[in-house]
Amino acid sequence: MVPDSVLEDVARRFALLGDPTRLRIVRVLHEQGGCTVREIAAAAGTSPANASQHLGRLLLGGVAGRSRDGQAVRYRIIDETVEQLCAIACGSVGDRANAVAATG
């Protein structure tokens, strides 16, 4: 049996990953590794200010980390389970879309 406190943490994790912009940022960090805010913003199709706000949430949630590279700050995924979680969710959504397309 999973305790309620754990379920609440899981719900917060899903809420953190429940934003399309944050998912784009996670995808960029998985595909490109350590990136600056400007690089992330450009690849995710958002402004640097917006990317920075979303990165702050990912940092607080323990999904992303940052390190200094000279004067630049580079962000990266530090929770390896996020990639697995995203792969499972994306695969499931893709499978469902394919099944619906095949029946329609």
N, C-alpha and C positions, 0 to 999 in steps of 0.2 A: 504494500500500500504506500502510495506516495503522499507525504505530509502536505498539508495545505500551504505551508511556507515555501515549499519547493514549487508547488503549482503556481504560486504568486510570482516567483522568480522566473519561471518558464513563461508566464503570461507577459511579463516585462520584456523578456528577450524577444518574443514574437512581436510585441508592440514596437520595439526598437527596429526590428527588421521589416515592419509592416508599411514602411514608407517607400514609394517607388524611387525617390531621389537617393535615399540611403542605400537601397539595393543597387542602384547604378554605381554608386561610390564603392560599395563592397566589390562589385564586379570589376571595376577599374583596378582596385587594389589587388584583387586576385590575379588579374591578367597581367598587370604591369609591375607589381611589387611596390617598392617604396617610391612615392610620388609626392610632389609639392602640392599645395592647395591649388595653385594655378593649373598645374597639369591635370589634377583630378577634376577641377571645374570644367576645363575644356573637354576632357574625354567623357564626362557625365552630362554635358550639355546644360550646365547651370553657371551661375555667377560664382566668383571666388568667395564672396560674402556668404552666399547660401551654402556652398560646399563647406565652408569653415564652420557654420552653425551645425550642420549635419555631422561633420567630423567630431565636433565637441561632444555630441550625444554618443557617437560610436566609441569615443575615448572613455567617457563616463561609464558606458555599459560594458567595458572590458573587451570590446570586439576589436578595436584598433589601438595602435600604439604610435608613438612618434619619437623621432630622434633627430638630433642636429647633425647637419652635414655642411660644415662651414657656416655660412649665414643662412642657409636654407633649412627648413624643417621638413622632414620626410615622414610620411604616414605609411603604415603597413597594417595588415591584418595580424593580430596576435592570438586570436582564438581560432585554432585550426578546425574546430567543430563547425564553425559557421559555413565553411566551404561545403562540408558534407550536408549540412542542413539545407543550404540553398540548392545543392544538386538534387537532393531528394524532392524538395518542393517543386523545383522547375521540371524535373522529370515527370512528376505526378501530374502537374498542370498540362504539360505537353502530351502525355498519354491520354488524358481526358479529352483534350482538344481533338486529338487524332481519332479517338473513339466516336466522338460526336460527329465529326466530319464524315466518318465512314458510314454512319447510320443515316445521315441527312442527305 
